[in-house]
Amino acid sequence: MSGQFLHQNLARGRWFELSLVQQLGNIGSEVGRARRSCGKDEAKFWGAAARALDLLYLTLSDKRWSKWRKKEICRACETFCDAVLGGQIYGGDLESLDRYFTRFALLAVPNR
């Protein structure tokens, strides 16, 4: 399974030791990178977008999450893809997705 992911080390097991909040917070790091490079550096933008999708797909492959959780993760993935491609379907944008995922990153930090 790990051969299909960009994050090879995480796909081998480390990702599946993280809580859902930690996983979503890490996805948020890549979403933030995509947002900051959007319109400025195309290579960085697409690299961050690809890494965010990779982490979303890793999260979807985590057997711990129920089908209801996975539906929400799929919706986040779908919304992210739409935002990356201009927000034509849902009208979303990377800034609002960055705010959404940042909340998880803040929750994942102990003793903040």
Buried (B, 14 or more C-beta within 10 A) or exposed (E): EBEEBBBEEBBEEEBBEBEBBBBBBBBBBBBBBBBBBBEEEEEBBEBBBBBBBBBBBBBBBBEEBEEEBBEEBBEBBBBBBBBBEEBEEEEBBBEBBBEBBBEBBEBBEEEE
